[in-house]
C-alpha cells in the first residue's frame, strides 16, 4: 500500500501536472503573485542577490484557479508548507527560513518589510490567540530588521543598525532623549525609527521598557563604577546629567537607590 497523504499534484498550464514537493524541514514555499508587495522587496534592487532566497513558487506556470486554491490553504494544511504575503504566520516562517537573505537586503527594504509586517499584524491581531502571538514573537526575534543603537568612543553620537533582537542579550527600549550609550555587557538598546516598528515592538513585547531609576542604578551605575571599563569621563558625565535632569524631583524609591551609591 502506498501512503498518498503527502502526495500533492499541481495542475500546470497546457494541461500538464507536476508533483509538488514541499518539506516542513526546509521552511514553507512562498506563493508569489505579480501584485504582491514582496515582488518589490525581492526584485526592485538589481544588486540584491535573490539566489539566497529559496522556496518561491513560480505562479506564472500555474492556472489562476490553482494559485488561488494554494493561497487559500497556506498555513492550514498539515504536510503542505506554503506561505503567502497576506498570511502573517506563514510569511514569518518563510522569512525566518530565509533570514540570511533578509540580512543582506538594503536598509530601506528592511524598513518596507517592517511596515508590511505591522500592517498584517494590525489586520490580524484580533484573531491571534496567545499561543499564536507567542509563536510569531519567536519568529520576529530572529529577523534582522529592528533598529539597535550603539555608540563608540568618544560617545558624542549614536548609530543605528538593523539587526536581530534575539534572546542572548537583554533587549531594552532606549529612553527618549538619552545621550549616546556606552556598550554595557548583556544589554542591547533598540530605538524604533517609525510608528510601524514601534507597533511591532509593543504588540509582541519584543523589548523591555525599563523605568529610568532601574536602568540607572541596576545597570549604568555599576557599569560606571567598574574599574575595568574604558568609557570616557565625558560620556559618563552626560549620562549622569541626563538622569539628574529627568529626576529633578526624585521619588522616595529613587532617593533610596541613590543613597546606596
Order of alpha helices (4+ residues) and beta strands (2+ residues): beta-beta-beta-alpha-beta-alpha-beta-alpha-alpha-alpha-alpha-beta-beta-beta-beta-alpha-alpha-alpha-alpha-alpha
